[in-house]
Amino acid sequence: MKALVFSEKAMQAAGVAAYLKSVLPGVEVSAASFSEPSQDELGLLGGAGVVKVWMLPQSAWAAGEPSASAALSELVAKTEAEILAVWASKTGNEVAARAAQRLKAPYASECVSVEKTSEGFVAKRLVLGGGYTSKVLLKHSPFVVSLKASAEVGVGGQKPDVEKFNVSSSGPVIEFVELIKPESAHVELEKAEAIVAVGRGFKKKEDLSMAEELARLINAEIGCSRPISGDLKWLSEERHIGLSGKRVRPKLYIALGISGQVQHLVGMRDSRTVVSVNTDPNAPIAAESDYFFVGDVYKILPLAITRLKEKLGS
Ligand SMILES: Cc1cc2nc3c(=O)[nH]c(=O)nc-3n(C[C@H](O)[C@H](O)[C@H](O)COP(=O)(O)OP(=O)(O)OC[C@H]3O[C@@H](n4cnc5c(N)ncnc54)[C@H](O)[C@@H]3O)c2cc1C
């Protein structure tokens, strides 16, 4: 069985190689590099059991991820590697996905382990903010994984041979056109001590003014569930909290009309005190709340604002 490993950093490539050697006995591991490895790097890769380093043209890397993945997929085909294992950095994930697409190969990203079973290769991935692990069966070879798994690299191993590999196709080239700054002022929800978060319990954008008034009175930032910023566009993307948004840990988190789906919860469950208002007594946010009010935000918010104003004398 042959595997090809790749990372922008030799240390990570060596870690992945050592990991594959530890879980797949007998695997022959080569590494791909877009620059000439130093003697130290070759020592490291040798210590991990890498037998060969293929040097791909630096221009393929410089031209961006599509071109780098074209070169890698060509190398997989040439070496007949059954596994392409890429260190799961941001760039690595993209390069691996594009290489898999070119190879028409199964792909699993952000894996924490790979093992061989009687059905095929099984990769484990952390999902839903790391709260769960999913198992993915990779039925065909070659397959591609992006991995965050490594094993101890030995010292004093035999340095691998280095061979140049000239790619025939350059792949699509991407060109940087423009950096577009977000329109809104920057919001640092992660540092906020208090957050008033709004969800689909609000019927119109204008109604958010109630939540904004509450936030002003208690010196809180406004946050939201994803549908409010992503689908309805009532607030900027910077304010959405959860798996695909910000992870926050304020002293006080007030959730108004938010159901509390797991994708939202992973972004706010480190809050110290959670207060929520929801018409549904069975809304999942209840289990995360220190104070849970069953009721209508349209009735409770005006009352709360009036009482607060009385208390604060404003
Ligand atoms: C890959 C993926 C990533 C995602 N990432 C995120 C993420 O990062 N953050 C996120 O938030 N979501 C995320 N989602 C979406 C998530 O699954 C939910 O759809 C979303 O969190 C629901 O938003 P919500 O609670 O505002 O709306 P709903 O689930 O529709 O809940 C609205 C709640 O308001 C209550 N309500 C209705 N009327 C009133 C009223 N008048 N007064 C009081 N309560 C009322 C209802 O009882 C209900 O509980 C993601 C989904 C996917 C698939």
Ligand as a Chemical Component Dictionary entry (heavy atoms), coordinates in Angstrom:
data_LIG
# 
_chem_comp.id                   LIG 
_chem_comp.type                 NON-POLYMER 
_chem_comp.pdbx_formal_charge   0 
_chem_comp.three_letter_code    LIG 
# 
loop_
_chem_comp_atom.comp_id 
_chem_comp_atom.atom_id 
_chem_comp_atom.alt_atom_id 
_chem_comp_atom.type_symbol 
_chem_comp_atom.charge 
_chem_comp_atom.model_Cartn_x 
_chem_comp_atom.model_Cartn_y 
_chem_comp_atom.model_Cartn_z 
_chem_comp_atom.pdbx_ordinal 
LIG C1  C1  C 0 -24.024 23.656 8.885  1  
LIG C2  C2  C 0 -24.927 24.534 9.703  2  
LIG C3  C3  C 0 -24.354 25.520 10.473 3  
LIG C4  C4  C 0 -25.177 26.350 11.241 4  
LIG N1  N1  N 0 -24.594 27.293 12.015 5  
LIG C5  C5  C 0 -25.371 28.044 12.824 6  
LIG C6  C6  C 0 -24.784 29.023 13.684 7  
LIG O1  O1  O 0 -23.573 29.208 13.726 8  
LIG N2  N2  N 0 -25.610 29.737 14.464 9  
LIG C7  C7  C 0 -26.974 29.576 14.471 10 
LIG O2  O2  O 0 -27.672 30.276 15.221 11 
LIG N3  N3  N 0 -27.548 28.679 13.649 12 
LIG C8  C8  C 0 -26.776 27.929 12.819 13 
LIG N4  N4  N 0 -27.383 27.038 11.987 14 
LIG C9  C9  C 0 -28.855 27.049 11.895 15 
LIG C10 C10 C 0 -29.490 26.279 13.045 16 
LIG O3  O3  O 0 -29.602 24.932 12.705 17 
LIG C11 C11 C 0 -30.927 26.814 13.322 18 
LIG O4  O4  O 0 -31.676 26.763 12.140 19 
LIG C12 C12 C 0 -30.930 28.248 13.839 20 
LIG O5  O5  O 0 -30.048 28.381 14.945 21 
LIG C13 C13 C 0 -32.342 28.585 14.281 22 
LIG O6  O6  O 0 -32.426 29.955 14.530 23 
LIG P1  P1  P 0 -33.563 30.515 15.480 24 
LIG O7  O7  O 0 -33.459 29.887 16.823 25 
LIG O8  O8  O 0 -33.493 31.994 15.393 26 
LIG O9  O9  O 0 -34.894 30.077 14.711 27 
LIG P2  P2  P 0 -35.949 28.935 15.040 28 
LIG O10 O10 O 0 -35.294 27.624 15.208 29 
LIG O11 O11 O 0 -37.013 29.073 14.004 30 
LIG O12 O12 O 0 -36.515 29.338 16.470 31 
LIG C14 C14 C 0 -37.318 30.449 16.715 32 
LIG C15 C15 C 0 -37.747 30.317 18.154 33 
LIG O13 O13 O 0 -38.510 31.463 18.502 34 
LIG C16 C16 C 0 -39.599 31.063 19.300 35 
LIG N5  N5  N 0 -40.641 32.088 19.146 36 
LIG C17 C17 C 0 -41.458 32.308 18.086 37 
LIG N6  N6  N 0 -42.196 33.399 18.292 38 
LIG C18 C18 C 0 -41.840 33.897 19.511 39 
LIG C19 C19 C 0 -42.239 35.002 20.268 40 
LIG N7  N7  N 0 -43.140 35.873 19.812 41 
LIG N8  N8  N 0 -41.684 35.205 21.488 42 
LIG C20 C20 C 0 -40.737 34.338 21.967 43 
LIG N9  N9  N 0 -40.315 33.265 21.290 44 
LIG C21 C21 C 0 -40.842 33.053 20.060 45 
LIG C22 C22 C 0 -39.995 29.702 18.780 46 
LIG O14 O14 O 0 -40.673 28.958 19.784 47 
LIG C23 C23 C 0 -38.647 29.106 18.428 48 
LIG O15 O15 O 0 -38.120 28.378 19.532 49 
LIG C24 C24 C 0 -26.587 26.194 11.222 50 
LIG C25 C25 C 0 -27.143 25.191 10.432 51 
LIG C26 C26 C 0 -26.330 24.380 9.685  52 
LIG C27 C27 C 0 -26.959 23.311 8.849  53 
# 
loop_
_chem_comp_bond.comp_id 
_chem_comp_bond.atom_id_1 
_chem_comp_bond.atom_id_2 
_chem_comp_bond.value_order 
_chem_comp_bond.pdbx_ordinal 
LIG C1  C2  SING 1  
LIG C2  C3  SING 2  
LIG C2  C26 DOUB 3  
LIG C3  C4  DOUB 4  
LIG C4  N1  SING 5  
LIG C4  C24 SING 6  
LIG N1  C5  DOUB 7  
LIG C5  C6  SING 8  
LIG C5  C8  SING 9  
LIG C6  O1  DOUB 10 
LIG C6  N2  SING 11 
LIG N2  C7  SING 12 
LIG C7  O2  DOUB 13 
LIG C7  N3  SING 14 
LIG N3  C8  DOUB 15 
LIG C8  N4  SING 16 
LIG N4  C9  SING 17 
LIG N4  C24 SING 18 
LIG C9  C10 SING 19 
LIG C10 O3  SING 20 
LIG C10 C11 SING 21 
LIG C11 O4  SING 22 
LIG C11 C12 SING 23 
LIG C12 O5  SING 24 
LIG C12 C13 SING 25 
LIG C13 O6  SING 26 
LIG O6  P1  SING 27 
LIG P1  O7  DOUB 28 
LIG P1  O8  SING 29 
LIG P1  O9  SING 30 
LIG O9  P2  SING 31 
LIG P2  O10 DOUB 32 
LIG P2  O11 SING 33 
LIG P2  O12 SING 34 
LIG O12 C14 SING 35 
LIG C14 C15 SING 36 
LIG C15 O13 SING 37 
LIG C15 C23 SING 38 
LIG O13 C16 SING 39 
LIG C16 N5  SING 40 
LIG C16 C22 SING 41 
LIG N5  C17 SING 42 
LIG N5  C21 SING 43 
LIG C17 N6  DOUB 44 
LIG N6  C18 SING 45 
LIG C18 C19 SING 46 
LIG C18 C21 DOUB 47 
LIG C19 N7  SING 48 
LIG C19 N8  DOUB 49 
LIG N8  C20 SING 50 
LIG C20 N9  DOUB 51 
LIG N9  C21 SING 52 
LIG C22 O14 SING 53 
LIG C22 C23 SING 54 
LIG C23 O15 SING 55 
LIG C24 C25 DOUB 56 
LIG C25 C26 SING 57 
LIG C26 C27 SING 58 
# 
